[in-house]
Amino acid sequence: MKQYYVYILASKRYGTLYVGVTNDLKRRVFEHKEKLVEGFTKEHNINTLVWYESTENVESAIQKEKELKVWKRNWKVKLIEKDNLQWRDLYFEL
């Protein structure tokens, strides 16, 4: 069964945040870490995976990404800290 992921990257604890969606979380975060992705994350050195959620439905993943992108920053911080209080890099746990 195919998995889709909505994820949040951070530049540092309480730093700049980025919300994305992918069907291969490990590959995508690796691309961010190696600065293979042009744009916002590369310019702002955003490459720490601090939160993610998976689903088997691509439409729900895209919808969740859109919702998170309009959330207030403090709501995103609360979401991250619900399960990742120390803002550890979850990439190494994948």
C-alpha positions in Angstrom: 0.0 0.0 0.0 1.3 3.4 -1.0 2.1 5.9 1.8 2.0 9.7 1.6 3.5 12.0 4.2 2.8 15.6 5.4 5.9 17.0 7.1 7.3 20.0 8.9 10.9 21.0 8.6 12.6 23.6 10.8 15.8 25.6 10.5 16.4 25.2 14.2 14.4 25.0 17.4 11.7 27.7 17.1 13.3 28.7 13.8 11.8 29.1 10.3 9.2 26.3 9.4 8.4 24.7 6.1 5.4 22.4 5.4 5.5 19.9 2.6 4.0 16.7 1.3 5.7 13.7 -0.4 5.3 10.0 -1.1 8.9 9.2 0.0 9.7 11.0 3.3 13.3 9.7 3.7 14.3 10.6 0.2 12.6 14.0 0.3 14.2 15.1 3.6 17.6 13.8 2.3 17.1 16.2 -0.7 16.4 19.1 1.7 19.4 18.2 3.9 21.8 18.0 0.9 20.3 21.2 -0.5 19.1 19.5 -3.7 15.8 21.3 -3.5 15.9 24.9 -4.9 13.9 27.6 -3.2 12.8 28.5 0.3 14.3 25.5 2.3 17.7 25.9 0.6 17.8 29.7 1.0 16.9 29.5 4.7 18.8 26.3 5.6 15.6 24.5 6.6 16.4 20.7 6.9 15.4 19.4 10.3 12.4 17.0 10.2 10.5 17.9 13.4 7.0 16.5 12.6 5.3 14.2 10.1 2.1 12.3 9.6 1.4 9.5 7.1 -1.7 8.4 5.2 -2.6 6.0 2.4 -4.7 8.7 0.7 -2.9 11.3 -1.4 -5.9 13.7 -1.4 -6.0 13.7 2.4 -2.2 14.3 2.5 -2.6 17.3 0.2 -5.5 18.6 2.1 -3.6 18.3 5.4 -0.7 20.2 3.9 -2.9 23.0 2.7 -4.5 23.2 6.2 -1.1 23.3 8.0 0.2 26.0 5.6 -2.6 28.4 6.8 -2.3 27.5 10.5 -0.9 30.2 12.8 2.7 29.6 13.7 2.0 28.9 17.4 -0.5 26.2 16.4 2.3 24.5 14.3 4.7 24.8 17.3 2.2 23.1 19.6 1.7 20.3 17.0 5.5 19.8 16.9 5.9 19.9 20.6 3.0 17.5 21.3 5.3 14.6 20.3 8.7 16.2 19.9 9.3 18.6 22.7 13.0 18.8 22.1 12.7 19.4 18.3 14.9 16.4 17.6 15.6 15.5 14.0 13.2 12.7 13.3 15.0 11.9 10.0 17.4 9.6 11.9 14.5 7.6 13.2 13.0 6.8 9.8 
